Amino acid sequence: SKDCKPRMKRQPTLAEEQAREAREAFDLFDLEKRGRIGYHELKVALRALGFDVRKADALRLVASHGAQGAVAEDEFLEIVAEYTSKRDPE
């Protein structure tokens, strides 16, 4: 075949309603209103959105997506999109 280009892996995205719910969860657990949540808040926020997340998962997510031991809202939305795509494959 002449189309041998590798396919770009599509970044998962959230529907508008899912993104709104994820932002609300982030805001709810960003207790200090500093725009970042640590691994514990991340774990609880993801569980509140219906995902089965353990402490080790949350620590790994913070290490891979965050900085200084916390994740910002945009990073949280990326994590939620990844979890949603795993749970609801297209």
PDB file of N, CA, C and O in Angstrom:
ATOM      1  N   SER A   1       0.838  -1.185   0.000  1.00  0.00           N
ATOM      2  CA  SER A   1       0.000   0.000   0.000  1.00  0.00           C
ATOM      3  C   SER A   1       0.877   1.239   0.000  1.00  0.00           C
ATOM      4  O   SER A   1       1.959   1.240   0.587  1.00  0.00           O
ATOM      5  N   LYS A   2       0.416   2.288  -0.653  1.00  0.00           N
ATOM      6  CA  LYS A   2       1.229   3.488  -0.738  1.00  0.00           C
ATOM      7  C   LYS A   2       1.123   4.359   0.507  1.00  0.00           C
ATOM      8  O   LYS A   2       1.953   5.244   0.715  1.00  0.00           O
ATOM      9  N   ASP A   3       0.100   4.116   1.345  1.00  0.00           N
ATOM     10  CA  ASP A   3      -0.061   4.904   2.568  1.00  0.00           C
ATOM     11  C   ASP A   3       0.587   4.165   3.729  1.00  0.00           C
ATOM     12  O   ASP A   3      -0.084   3.441   4.465  1.00  0.00           O
ATOM     13  N   CYS A   4       1.891   4.348   3.891  1.00  0.00           N
ATOM     14  CA  CYS A   4       2.631   3.621   4.917  1.00  0.00           C
ATOM     15  C   CYS A   4       2.959   4.490   6.120  1.00  0.00           C
ATOM     16  O   CYS A   4       3.706   4.073   7.006  1.00  0.00           O
ATOM     17  N   LYS A   5       2.404   5.697   6.157  1.00  0.00           N
ATOM     18  CA  LYS A   5       2.696   6.584   7.282  1.00  0.00           C
ATOM     19  C   LYS A   5       2.119   5.988   8.560  1.00  0.00           C
ATOM     20  O   LYS A   5       1.004   5.467   8.571  1.00  0.00           O
ATOM     21  N   PRO A   6       2.905   6.075   9.644  1.00  0.00           N
ATOM     22  CA  PRO A   6       2.354   5.588  10.910  1.00  0.00           C
ATOM     23  C   PRO A   6       1.183   6.472  11.346  1.00  0.00           C
ATOM     24  O   PRO A   6       1.213   7.693  11.195  1.00  0.00           O
ATOM     25  N   ARG A   7       0.179   5.838  11.875  1.00  0.00           N
ATOM     26  CA  ARG A   7      -0.980   6.604  12.328  1.00  0.00           C
ATOM     27  C   ARG A   7      -0.643   7.292  13.647  1.00  0.00           C
ATOM     28  O   ARG A   7      -0.052   6.699  14.549  1.00  0.00           O
ATOM     29  N   MET A   8      -1.033   8.548  13.729  1.00  0.00           N
ATOM     30  CA  MET A   8      -0.832   9.278  14.979  1.00  0.00           C
ATOM     31  C   MET A   8      -1.827   8.746  15.999  1.00  0.00           C
ATOM     32  O   MET A   8      -3.006   8.558  15.696  1.00  0.00           O
ATOM     33  N   LYS A   9      -1.343   8.509  17.200  1.00  0.00           N
ATOM     34  CA  LYS A   9      -2.249   8.069  18.260  1.00  0.00           C
ATOM     35  C   LYS A   9      -3.090   9.272  18.669  1.00  0.00           C
ATOM     36  O   LYS A   9      -2.570  10.312  19.074  1.00  0.00           O
ATOM     37  N   ARG A  10      -4.390   9.102  18.554  1.00  0.00           N
ATOM     38  CA  ARG A  10      -5.288  10.203  18.865  1.00  0.00           C
ATOM     39  C   ARG A  10      -5.396  10.390  20.364  1.00  0.00           C
ATOM     40  O   ARG A  10      -5.642   9.435  21.102  1.00  0.00           O
ATOM     41  N   GLN A  11      -5.211  11.635  20.817  1.00  0.00           N
ATOM     42  CA  GLN A  11      -5.360  11.954  22.232  1.00  0.00           C
ATOM     43  C   GLN A  11      -6.833  11.856  22.595  1.00  0.00           C
ATOM     44  O   GLN A  11      -7.672  12.472  21.937  1.00  0.00           O
ATOM     45  N   PRO A  12      -7.163  11.087  23.640  1.00  0.00           N
ATOM     46  CA  PRO A  12      -8.572  10.998  24.015  1.00  0.00           C
ATOM     47  C   PRO A  12      -9.110  12.369  24.423  1.00  0.00           C
ATOM     48  O   PRO A  12      -8.389  13.171  25.016  1.00  0.00           O
ATOM     49  N   THR A  13     -10.354  12.631  24.111  1.00  0.00           N
ATOM     50  CA  THR A  13     -10.978  13.899  24.483  1.00  0.00           C
ATOM     51  C   THR A  13     -12.273  13.608  25.232  1.00  0.00           C
ATOM     52  O   THR A  13     -12.811  12.502  25.176  1.00  0.00           O
ATOM     53  N   LEU A  14     -12.753  14.618  25.926  1.00  0.00           N
ATOM     54  CA  LEU A  14     -13.982  14.485  26.700  1.00  0.00           C
ATOM     55  C   LEU A  14     -15.125  15.209  26.011  1.00  0.00           C
ATOM     56  O   LEU A  14     -14.936  16.257  25.394  1.00  0.00           O
ATOM     57  N   ALA A  15     -16.300  14.640  26.126  1.00  0.00           N
ATOM     58  CA  ALA A  15     -17.502  15.347  25.684  1.00  0.00           C
ATOM     59  C   ALA A  15     -17.700  16.536  26.626  1.00  0.00           C
ATOM     60  O   ALA A  15     -17.178  16.552  27.741  1.00  0.00           O
ATOM     61  N   GLU A  16     -18.449  17.515  26.169  1.00  0.00           N
ATOM     62  CA  GLU A  16     -18.647  18.744  26.942  1.00  0.00           C
ATOM     63  C   GLU A  16     -19.161  18.457  28.361  1.00  0.00           C
ATOM     64  O   GLU A  16     -18.670  19.035  29.331  1.00  0.00           O
ATOM     65  N   GLU A  17     -20.140  17.572  28.473  1.00  0.00           N
ATOM     66  CA  GLU A  17     -20.721  17.229  29.775  1.00  0.00           C
ATOM     67  C   GLU A  17     -19.684  16.549  30.673  1.00  0.00           C
ATOM     68  O   GLU A  17     -19.606  16.841  31.866  1.00  0.00           O
ATOM     69  N   GLN A  18     -18.890  15.642  30.098  1.00  0.00           N
ATOM     70  CA  GLN A  18     -17.853  14.954  30.874  1.00  0.00           C
ATOM     71  C   GLN A  18     -16.804  15.953  31.369  1.00  0.00           C
ATOM     72  O   GLN A  18     -16.356  15.878  32.513  1.00  0.00           O
ATOM     73  N   ALA A  19     -16.420  16.883  30.502  1.00  0.00           N
ATOM     74  CA  ALA A  19     -15.422  17.888  30.872  1.00  0.00           C
ATOM     75  C   ALA A  19     -15.954  18.774  31.994  1.00  0.00           C
ATOM     76  O   ALA A  19     -15.215  19.121  32.916  1.00  0.00           O
ATOM     77  N   ARG A  20     -17.229  19.141  31.921  1.00  0.00           N
ATOM     78  CA  ARG A  20     -17.838  19.972  32.963  1.00  0.00           C
ATOM     79  C   ARG A  20     -17.826  19.226  34.298  1.00  0.00           C
ATOM     80  O   ARG A  20     -17.464  19.794  35.329  1.00  0.00           O
ATOM     81  N   GLU A  21     -18.222  17.954  34.273  1.00  0.00           N
ATOM     82  CA  GLU A  21     -18.216  17.147  35.506  1.00  0.00           C
ATOM     83  C   GLU A  21     -16.801  16.998  36.062  1.00  0.00           C
ATOM     84  O   GLU A  21     -16.599  17.059  37.275  1.00  0.00           O
ATOM     85  N   ALA A  22     -15.834  16.805  35.189  1.00  0.00           N
ATOM     86  CA  ALA A  22     -14.447  16.657  35.627  1.00  0.00           C
ATOM     87  C   ALA A  22     -13.939  17.955  36.257  1.00  0.00           C
ATOM     88  O   ALA A  22     -13.255  17.922  37.279  1.00  0.00           O
ATOM     89  N   ARG A  23     -14.274  19.102  35.645  1.00  0.00           N
ATOM     90  CA  ARG A  23     -13.862  20.394  36.219  1.00  0.00           C
ATOM     91  C   ARG A  23     -14.496  20.609  37.585  1.00  0.00           C
ATOM     92  O   ARG A  23     -13.844  21.095  38.509  1.00  0.00           O
ATOM     93  N   GLU A  24     -15.776  20.245  37.713  1.00  0.00           N
ATOM     94  CA  GLU A  24     -16.464  20.376  39.004  1.00  0.00           C
ATOM     95  C   GLU A  24     -15.791  19.511  40.062  1.00  0.00           C
ATOM     96  O   GLU A  24     -15.600  19.951  41.195  1.00  0.00           O
ATOM     97  N   ALA A  25     -15.429  18.279  39.695  1.00  0.00           N
ATOM     98  CA  ALA A  25     -14.752  17.391  40.639  1.00  0.00           C
ATOM     99  C   ALA A  25     -13.403  17.972  41.038  1.00  0.00           C
ATOM    100  O   ALA A  25     -13.035  17.946  42.213  1.00  0.00           O
ATOM    101  N   PHE A  26     -12.665  18.496  40.062  1.00  0.00           N
ATOM    102  CA  PHE A  26     -11.359  19.089  40.359  1.00  0.00           C
ATOM    103  C   PHE A  26     -11.532  20.244  41.337  1.00  0.00           C
ATOM    104  O   PHE A  26     -10.822  20.329  42.339  1.00  0.00           O
ATOM    105  N   ASP A  27     -12.483  21.136  41.040  1.00  0.00           N
ATOM    106  CA  ASP A  27     -12.710  22.304  41.905  1.00  0.00           C
ATOM    107  C   ASP A  27     -13.115  21.876  43.317  1.00  0.00           C
ATOM    108  O   ASP A  27     -12.693  22.481  44.303  1.00  0.00           O
ATOM    109  N   LEU A  28     -13.928  20.836  43.402  1.00  0.00           N
ATOM    110  CA  LEU A  28     -14.394  20.338  44.691  1.00  0.00           C
ATOM    111  C   LEU A  28     -13.234  19.837  45.552  1.00  0.00           C
ATOM    112  O   LEU A  28     -13.217  20.050  46.764  1.00  0.00           O
ATOM    113  N   PHE A  29     -12.267  19.171  44.920  1.00  0.00           N
ATOM    114  CA  PHE A  29     -11.167  18.577  45.669  1.00  0.00           C
ATOM    115  C   PHE A  29      -9.916  19.454  45.719  1.00  0.00           C
ATOM    116  O   PHE A  29      -8.942  19.107  46.388  1.00  0.00           O
ATOM    117  N   ASP A  30      -9.938  20.583  45.019  1.00  0.00           N
ATOM    118  CA  ASP A  30      -8.850  21.561  45.118  1.00  0.00           C
ATOM    119  C   ASP A  30      -9.165  22.437  46.332  1.00  0.00           C
ATOM    120  O   ASP A  30      -9.524  23.607  46.201  1.00  0.00           O
ATOM    121  N   LEU A  31      -9.020  21.834  47.523  1.00  0.00           N
ATOM    122  CA  LEU A  31      -9.467  22.467  48.761  1.00  0.00           C
ATOM    123  C   LEU A  31      -8.771  23.789  49.047  1.00  0.00           C
ATOM    124  O   LEU A  31      -9.387  24.710  49.584  1.00  0.00           O
ATOM    125  N   GLU A  32      -7.498  23.894  48.695  1.00  0.00           N
ATOM    126  CA  GLU A  32      -6.741  25.116  48.959  1.00  0.00           C
ATOM    127  C   GLU A  32      -6.884  26.131  47.823  1.00  0.00           C
ATOM    128  O   GLU A  32      -6.307  27.217  47.882  1.00  0.00           O
ATOM    129  N   LYS A  33      -7.650  25.780  46.793  1.00  0.00           N
ATOM    130  CA  LYS A  33      -7.881  26.655  45.633  1.00  0.00           C
ATOM    131  C   LYS A  33      -6.571  27.186  45.055  1.00  0.00           C
ATOM    132  O   LYS A  33      -6.434  28.373  44.759  1.00  0.00           O
ATOM    133  N   ARG A  34      -5.608  26.262  44.903  1.00  0.00           N
ATOM    134  CA  ARG A  34      -4.315  26.656  44.327  1.00  0.00           C
ATOM    135  C   ARG A  34      -4.160  26.181  42.890  1.00  0.00           C
ATOM    136  O   ARG A  34      -3.108  26.373  42.280  1.00  0.00           O
ATOM    137  N   GLY A  35      -5.212  25.555  42.341  1.00  0.00           N
ATOM    138  CA  GLY A  35      -5.155  25.115  40.951  1.00  0.00           C
ATOM    139  C   GLY A  35      -4.413  23.809  40.746  1.00  0.00           C
ATOM    140  O   GLY A  35      -4.113  23.433  39.613  1.00  0.00           O
ATOM    141  N   ARG A  36      -4.110  23.107  41.847  1.00  0.00           N
ATOM    142  CA  ARG A  36      -3.395  21.832  41.766  1.00  0.00           C
ATOM    143  C   ARG A  36      -3.957  20.903  42.836  1.00  0.00           C
ATOM    144  O   ARG A  36      -4.360  21.353  43.908  1.00  0.00           O
ATOM    145  N   ILE A  37      -3.982  19.601  42.541  1.00  0.00           N
ATOM    146  CA  ILE A  37      -4.384  18.624  43.549  1.00  0.00           C
ATOM    147  C   ILE A  37      -3.314  17.545  43.652  1.00  0.00           C
ATOM    148  O   ILE A  37      -2.693  17.172  42.656  1.00  0.00           O
ATOM    149  N   GLY A  38      -3.108  17.051  44.864  1.00  0.00           N
ATOM    150  CA  GLY A  38      -2.129  16.003  45.116  1.00  0.00           C
ATOM    151  C   GLY A  38      -2.708  14.633  44.805  1.00  0.00           C
ATOM    152  O   GLY A  38      -3.844  14.511  44.348  1.00  0.00           O
ATOM    153  N   TYR A  39      -1.904  13.600  45.063  1.00  0.00           N
ATOM    154  CA  TYR A  39      -2.332  12.251  44.683  1.00  0.00           C
ATOM    155  C   TYR A  39      -3.600  11.821  45.418  1.00  0.00           C
ATOM    156  O   TYR A  39      -4.455  11.159  44.831  1.00  0.00           O
ATOM    157  N   HIS A  40      -3.734  12.189  46.698  1.00  0.00           N
ATOM    158  CA  HIS A  40      -4.908  11.745  47.453  1.00  0.00           C
ATOM    159  C   HIS A  40      -6.186  12.378  46.890  1.00  0.00           C
ATOM    160  O   HIS A  40      -7.190  11.694  46.688  1.00  0.00           O
ATOM    161  N   GLU A  41      -6.136  13.680  46.643  1.00  0.00           N
ATOM    162  CA  GLU A  41      -7.296  14.364  46.066  1.00  0.00           C
ATOM    163  C   GLU A  41      -7.589  13.837  44.663  1.00  0.00           C
ATOM    164  O   GLU A  41      -8.748  13.706  44.272  1.00  0.00           O
ATOM    165  N   LEU A  42      -6.524  13.534  43.905  1.00  0.00           N
ATOM    166  CA  LEU A  42      -6.690  12.968  42.566  1.00  0.00           C
ATOM    167  C   LEU A  42      -7.439  11.637  42.647  1.00  0.00           C
ATOM    168  O   LEU A  42      -8.382  11.391  41.895  1.00  0.00           O
ATOM    169  N   LYS A  43      -6.996  10.783  43.579  1.00  0.00           N
ATOM    170  CA  LYS A  43      -7.627   9.475  43.750  1.00  0.00           C
ATOM    171  C   LYS A  43      -9.103   9.641  44.106  1.00  0.00           C
ATOM    172  O   LYS A  43      -9.958   8.978  43.521  1.00  0.00           O
ATOM    173  N   VAL A  44      -9.405  10.512  45.051  1.00  0.00           N
ATOM    174  CA  VAL A  44     -10.785  10.698  45.503  1.00  0.00           C
ATOM    175  C   VAL A  44     -11.635  11.324  44.387  1.00  0.00           C
ATOM    176  O   VAL A  44     -12.785  10.928  44.193  1.00  0.00           O
ATOM    177  N   ALA A  45     -11.082  12.287  43.662  1.00  0.00           N
ATOM    178  CA  ALA A  45     -11.823  12.926  42.571  1.00  0.00           C
ATOM    179  C   ALA A  45     -12.145  11.927  41.468  1.00  0.00           C
ATOM    180  O   ALA A  45     -13.262  11.913  40.952  1.00  0.00           O
ATOM    181  N   LEU A  46     -11.170  11.087  41.099  1.00  0.00           N
ATOM    182  CA  LEU A  46     -11.411  10.081  40.069  1.00  0.00           C
ATOM    183  C   LEU A  46     -12.439   9.051  40.534  1.00  0.00           C
ATOM    184  O   LEU A  46     -13.270   8.601  39.745  1.00  0.00           O
ATOM    185  N   ARG A  47     -12.382   8.681  41.810  1.00  0.00           N
ATOM    186  CA  ARG A  47     -13.381   7.757  42.345  1.00  0.00           C
ATOM    187  C   ARG A  47     -14.769   8.397  42.317  1.00  0.00           C
ATOM    188  O   ARG A  47     -15.757   7.728  42.015  1.00  0.00           O
ATOM    189  N   ALA A  48     -14.841   9.694  42.633  1.00  0.00           N
ATOM    190  CA  ALA A  48     -16.126  10.401  42.604  1.00  0.00           C
ATOM    191  C   ALA A  48     -16.716  10.401  41.195  1.00  0.00           C
ATOM    192  O   ALA A  48     -17.934  10.448  41.027  1.00  0.00           O
ATOM    193  N   LEU A  49     -15.841  10.346  40.179  1.00  0.00           N
ATOM    194  CA  LEU A  49     -16.292  10.297  38.781  1.00  0.00           C
ATOM    195  C   LEU A  49     -16.577   8.861  38.324  1.00  0.00           C
ATOM    196  O   LEU A  49     -16.929   8.626  37.168  1.00  0.00           O
ATOM    197  N   GLY A  50     -16.420   7.907  39.249  1.00  0.00           N
ATOM    198  CA  GLY A  50     -16.787   6.526  38.941  1.00  0.00           C
ATOM    199  C   GLY A  50     -15.652   5.615  38.509  1.00  0.00           C
ATOM    200  O   GLY A  50     -15.897   4.509  38.027  1.00  0.00           O
ATOM    201  N   PHE A  51     -14.414   6.064  38.673  1.00  0.00           N
ATOM    202  CA  PHE A  51     -13.266   5.243  38.271  1.00  0.00           C
ATOM    203  C   PHE A  51     -12.677   4.540  39.487  1.00  0.00           C
ATOM    204  O   PHE A  51     -12.590   5.120  40.569  1.00  0.00           O
ATOM    205  N   ASP A  52     -12.272   3.283  39.300  1.00  0.00           N
ATOM    206  CA  ASP A  52     -11.655   2.508  40.370  1.00  0.00           C
ATOM    207  C   ASP A  52     -10.160   2.817  40.370  1.00  0.00           C
ATOM    208  O   ASP A  52      -9.403   2.256  39.577  1.00  0.00           O
ATOM    209  N   VAL A  53      -9.742   3.714  41.265  1.00  0.00           N
ATOM    210  CA  VAL A  53      -8.353   4.166  41.301  1.00  0.00           C
ATOM    211  C   VAL A  53      -7.779   3.857  42.677  1.00  0.00           C
ATOM    212  O   VAL A  53      -8.380   4.182  43.701  1.00  0.00           O
ATOM    213  N   ARG A  54      -6.620   3.232  42.687  1.00  0.00           N
ATOM    214  CA  ARG A  54      -5.935   2.922  43.939  1.00  0.00           C
ATOM    215  C   ARG A  54      -4.819   3.938  44.180  1.00  0.00           C
ATOM    216  O   ARG A  54      -4.450   4.705  43.291  1.00  0.00           O
ATOM    217  N   LYS A  55      -4.296   3.921  45.397  1.00  0.00           N
ATOM    218  CA  LYS A  55      -3.227   4.854  45.772  1.00  0.00           C
ATOM    219  C   LYS A  55      -2.053   4.756  44.793  1.00  0.00           C
ATOM    220  O   LYS A  55      -1.534   5.774  44.335  1.00  0.00           O
ATOM    221  N   ALA A  56      -1.639   3.524  44.475  1.00  0.00           N
ATOM    222  CA  ALA A  56      -0.497   3.342  43.567  1.00  0.00           C
ATOM    223  C   ALA A  56      -0.787   3.954  42.191  1.00  0.00           C
ATOM    224  O   ALA A  56       0.100   4.536  41.566  1.00  0.00           O
ATOM    225  N   ASP A  57      -2.049   3.816  41.720  1.00  0.00           N
ATOM    226  CA  ASP A  57      -2.441   4.416  40.430  1.00  0.00           C
ATOM    227  C   ASP A  57      -2.311   5.937  40.496  1.00  0.00           C
ATOM    228  O   ASP A  57      -1.760   6.568  39.594  1.00  0.00           O
ATOM    229  N   ALA A  58      -2.830   6.510  41.583  1.00  0.00           N
ATOM    230  CA  ALA A  58      -2.803   7.963  41.736  1.00  0.00           C
ATOM    231  C   ALA A  58      -1.369   8.483  41.802  1.00  0.00           C
ATOM    232  O   ALA A  58      -1.049   9.505  41.196  1.00  0.00           O
ATOM    233  N   LEU A  59      -0.509   7.782  42.535  1.00  0.00           N
ATOM    234  CA  LEU A  59       0.899   8.196  42.620  1.00  0.00           C
ATOM    235  C   LEU A  59       1.565   8.139  41.244  1.00  0.00           C
ATOM    236  O   LEU A  59       2.329   9.030  40.875  1.00  0.00           O
ATOM    237  N   ARG A  60       1.265   7.082  40.494  1.00  0.00           N
ATOM    238  CA  ARG A  60       1.843   6.939  39.146  1.00  0.00           C
ATOM    239  C   ARG A  60       1.348   8.063  38.232  1.00  0.00           C
ATOM    240  O   ARG A  60       2.125   8.627  37.462  1.00  0.00           O
ATOM    241  N   LEU A  61       0.060   8.384  38.320  1.00  0.00           N
ATOM    242  CA  LEU A  61      -0.513   9.444  37.484  1.00  0.00           C
ATOM    243  C   LEU A  61       0.108  10.802  37.798  1.00  0.00           C
ATOM    244  O   LEU A  61       0.407  11.577  36.889  1.00  0.00           O
ATOM    245  N   VAL A  62       0.301  11.088  39.080  1.00  0.00           N
ATOM    246  CA  VAL A  62       0.925  12.355  39.463  1.00  0.00           C
ATOM    247  C   VAL A  62       2.358  12.406  38.943  1.00  0.00           C
ATOM    248  O   VAL A  62       2.818  13.441  38.461  1.00  0.00           O
ATOM    249  N   ALA A  63       3.061  11.273  39.048  1.00  0.00           N
ATOM    250  CA  ALA A  63       4.451  11.230  38.570  1.00  0.00           C
ATOM    251  C   ALA A  63       4.529  11.430  37.063  1.00  0.00           C
ATOM    252  O   ALA A  63       5.458  12.073  36.575  1.00  0.00           O
ATOM    253  N   SER A  64       3.555  10.881  36.308  1.00  0.00           N
ATOM    254  CA  SER A  64       3.636  10.954  34.852  1.00  0.00           C
ATOM    255  C   SER A  64       2.989  12.207  34.266  1.00  0.00           C
ATOM    256  O   SER A  64       3.376  12.644  33.183  1.00  0.00           O
ATOM    257  N   HIS A  65       2.011  12.793  34.962  1.00  0.00           N
ATOM    258  CA  HIS A  65       1.299  13.944  34.407  1.00  0.00           C
ATOM    259  C   HIS A  65       1.591  15.252  35.129  1.00  0.00           C
ATOM    260  O   HIS A  65       1.446  16.328  34.548  1.00  0.00           O
ATOM    261  N   GLY A  66       1.994  15.168  36.369  1.00  0.00           N
ATOM    262  CA  GLY A  66       2.091  16.375  37.185  1.00  0.00           C
ATOM    263  C   GLY A  66       3.504  16.868  37.394  1.00  0.00           C
ATOM    264  O   GLY A  66       4.455  16.406  36.764  1.00  0.00           O
ATOM    265  N   ALA A  67       3.610  17.823  38.301  1.00  0.00           N
ATOM    266  CA  ALA A  67       4.889  18.394  38.691  1.00  0.00           C
ATOM    267  C   ALA A  67       4.797  18.741  40.169  1.00  0.00           C
ATOM    268  O   ALA A  67       3.720  19.079  40.660  1.00  0.00           O
ATOM    269  N   GLN A  68       5.898  18.664  40.873  1.00  0.00           N
ATOM    270  CA  GLN A  68       5.946  18.949  42.306  1.00  0.00           C
ATOM    271  C   GLN A  68       4.868  18.187  43.090  1.00  0.00           C
ATOM    272  O   GLN A  68       4.289  18.719  44.037  1.00  0.00           O
ATOM    273  N   GLY A  69       4.609  16.954  42.693  1.00  0.00           N
ATOM    274  CA  GLY A  69       3.695  16.112  43.449  1.00  0.00           C
ATOM    275  C   GLY A  69       2.221  16.443  43.326  1.00  0.00           C
ATOM    276  O   GLY A  69       1.422  16.034  44.168  1.00  0.00           O
ATOM    277  N   ALA A  70       1.850  17.177  42.288  1.00  0.00           N
ATOM    278  CA  ALA A  70       0.438  17.533  42.108  1.00  0.00           C
ATOM    279  C   ALA A  70       0.125  17.668  40.622  1.00  0.00           C
ATOM    280  O   ALA A  70       1.029  17.802  39.797  1.00  0.00           O
ATOM    281  N   VAL A  71      -1.172  17.631  40.288  1.00  0.00           N
ATOM    282  CA  VAL A  71      -1.592  17.839  38.900  1.00  0.00           C
ATOM    283  C   VAL A  71      -2.483  19.076  38.825  1.00  0.00           C
ATOM    284  O   VAL A  71      -3.255  19.359  39.740  1.00  0.00           O
ATOM    285  N   ALA A  72      -2.361  19.805  37.721  1.00  0.00           N
ATOM    286  CA  ALA A  72      -3.189  20.978  37.463  1.00  0.00           C
ATOM    287  C   ALA A  72      -4.492  20.518  36.788  1.00  0.00           C
ATOM    288  O   ALA A  72      -4.631  19.352  36.416  1.00  0.00           O
ATOM    289  N   GLU A  73      -5.436  21.446  36.638  1.00  0.00           N
ATOM    290  CA  GLU A  73      -6.737  21.087  36.079  1.00  0.00           C
ATOM    291  C   GLU A  73      -6.630  20.514  34.668  1.00  0.00           C
ATOM    292  O   GLU A  73      -7.300  19.528  34.359  1.00  0.00           O
ATOM    293  N   ASP A  74      -5.800  21.109  33.803  1.00  0.00           N
ATOM    294  CA  ASP A  74      -5.689  20.589  32.436  1.00  0.00           C
ATOM    295  C   ASP A  74      -5.104  19.174  32.434  1.00  0.00           C
ATOM    296  O   ASP A  74      -5.502  18.334  31.627  1.00  0.00           O
ATOM    297  N   GLU A  75      -4.163  18.917  33.337  1.00  0.00           N
ATOM    298  CA  GLU A  75      -3.590  17.572  33.448  1.00  0.00           C
ATOM    299  C   GLU A  75      -4.647  16.592  33.977  1.00  0.00           C
ATOM    300  O   GLU A  75      -4.716  15.445  33.534  1.00  0.00           O
ATOM    301  N   PHE A  76      -5.460  17.053  34.920  1.00  0.00           N
ATOM    302  CA  PHE A  76      -6.544  16.231  35.459  1.00  0.00           C
ATOM    303  C   PHE A  76      -7.529  15.865  34.347  1.00  0.00           C
ATOM    304  O   PHE A  76      -7.980  14.722  34.270  1.00  0.00           O
ATOM    305  N   LEU A  77      -7.863  16.828  33.489  1.00  0.00           N
ATOM    306  CA  LEU A  77      -8.788  16.559  32.385  1.00  0.00           C
ATOM    307  C   LEU A  77      -8.201  15.524  31.419  1.00  0.00           C
ATOM    308  O   LEU A  77      -8.933  14.686  30.892  1.00  0.00           O
ATOM    309  N   GLU A  78      -6.894  15.579  31.187  1.00  0.00           N
ATOM    310  CA  GLU A  78      -6.238  14.567  30.332  1.00  0.00           C
ATOM    311  C   GLU A  78      -6.361  13.179  30.962  1.00  0.00           C
ATOM    312  O   GLU A  78      -6.643  12.196  30.276  1.00  0.00           O
ATOM    313  N   ILE A  79      -6.147  13.114  32.272  1.00  0.00           N
ATOM    314  CA  ILE A  79      -6.242  11.832  32.981  1.00  0.00           C
ATOM    315  C   ILE A  79      -7.660  11.286  32.882  1.00  0.00           C
ATOM    316  O   ILE A  79      -7.859  10.106  32.593  1.00  0.00           O
ATOM    317  N   VAL A  80      -8.648  12.152  33.123  1.00  0.00           N
ATOM    318  CA  VAL A  80     -10.052  11.724  33.039  1.00  0.00           C
ATOM    319  C   VAL A  80     -10.373  11.243  31.626  1.00  0.00           C
ATOM    320  O   VAL A  80     -11.081  10.250  31.458  1.00  0.00           O
ATOM    321  N   ALA A  81      -9.861  11.935  30.612  1.00  0.00           N
ATOM    322  CA  ALA A  81     -10.092  11.526  29.221  1.00  0.00           C
ATOM    323  C   ALA A  81      -9.503  10.138  28.963  1.00  0.00           C
ATOM    324  O   ALA A  81     -10.129   9.311  28.299  1.00  0.00           O
ATOM    325  N   GLU A  82      -8.302   9.881  29.485  1.00  0.00           N
ATOM    326  CA  GLU A  82      -7.680   8.572  29.308  1.00  0.00           C
ATOM    327  C   GLU A  82      -8.510   7.477  29.975  1.00  0.00           C
ATOM    328  O   GLU A  82      -8.761   6.427  29.383  1.00  0.00           O
ATOM    329  N   TYR A  83      -8.930   7.732  31.210  1.00  0.00           N
ATOM    330  CA  TYR A  83      -9.737   6.743  31.923  1.00  0.00           C
ATOM    331  C   TYR A  83     -11.080   6.515  31.227  1.00  0.00           C
ATOM    332  O   TYR A  83     -11.556   5.383  31.139  1.00  0.00           O
ATOM    333  N   THR A  84     -11.678   7.586  30.740  1.00  0.00           N
ATOM    334  CA  THR A  84     -12.965   7.476  30.053  1.00  0.00           C
ATOM    335  C   THR A  84     -12.823   6.673  28.772  1.00  0.00           C
ATOM    336  O   THR A  84     -13.688   5.857  28.454  1.00  0.00           O
ATOM    337  N   SER A  85     -11.732   6.895  28.027  1.00  0.00           N
ATOM    338  CA  SER A  85     -11.540   6.155  26.774  1.00  0.00           C
ATOM    339  C   SER A  85     -11.309   4.669  27.034  1.00  0.00           C
ATOM    340  O   SER A  85     -11.677   3.838  26.203  1.00  0.00           O
ATOM    341  N   LYS A  86     -10.708   4.321  28.169  1.00  0.00           N
ATOM    342  CA  LYS A  86     -10.506   2.925  28.526  1.00  0.00           C
ATOM    343  C   LYS A  86     -11.837   2.269  28.925  1.00  0.00           C
ATOM    344  O   LYS A  86     -12.095   1.105  28.621  1.00  0.00           O
ATOM    345  N   ARG A  87     -12.666   3.058  29.615  1.00  0.00           N
ATOM    346  CA  ARG A  87     -13.939   2.527  30.098  1.00  0.00           C
ATOM    347  C   ARG A  87     -14.984   2.470  28.981  1.00  0.00           C
ATOM    348  O   ARG A  87     -15.766   1.524  28.898  1.00  0.00           O
ATOM    349  N   ASP A  88     -14.986   3.498  28.122  1.00  0.00           N
ATOM    350  CA  ASP A  88     -15.976   3.601  27.045  1.00  0.00           C
ATOM    351  C   ASP A  88     -15.286   3.633  25.698  1.00  0.00           C
ATOM    352  O   ASP A  88     -15.282   4.675  25.043  1.00  0.00           O
ATOM    353  N   PRO A  89     -14.691   2.509  25.253  1.00  0.00           N
ATOM    354  CA  PRO A  89     -14.011   2.537  23.957  1.00  0.00           C
ATOM    355  C   PRO A  89     -15.002   2.846  22.826  1.00  0.00           C
ATOM    356  O   PRO A  89     -16.157   2.423  22.839  1.00  0.00           O
ATOM    357  N   GLU A  90     -14.491   3.605  21.850  1.00  0.00           N
ATOM    358  CA  GLU A  90     -15.370   4.025  20.746  1.00  0.00           C
ATOM    359  C   GLU A  90     -15.727   2.860  19.846  1.00  0.00           C
ATOM    360  O   GLU A  90     -16.457   3.034  18.871  1.00  0.00           O
TER     361      GLU A  90
END
